[in-house]
Amino acid sequence: GLLQTITEKLKEFAGGLVTGVQS
């Protein structure tokens, strides 16, 4: 559903932020 899609996008976004901070 739409909520699941949004959740997945938020996970990807958060993962990108974490990777950016760590590098």
C-alpha positions in Angstrom: 0.0 0.0 0.0 0.9 3.7 0.0 2.0 3.7 3.6 4.4 0.8 3.0 5.9 2.6 0.0 6.4 5.8 2.1 7.9 3.8 4.9 10.4 2.1 2.5 11.3 5.5 1.1 11.9 6.9 4.6 14.1 3.9 5.4 16.2 4.6 2.3 16.4 8.3 3.1 17.5 7.6 6.7 20.0 5.0 5.5 21.5 7.5 3.2 21.8 10.1 6.0 23.5 7.6 8.2 25.9 6.6 5.5 26.7 10.3 4.8 27.4 11.0 8.4 29.6 8.0 8.9 31.7 8.6 5.7 
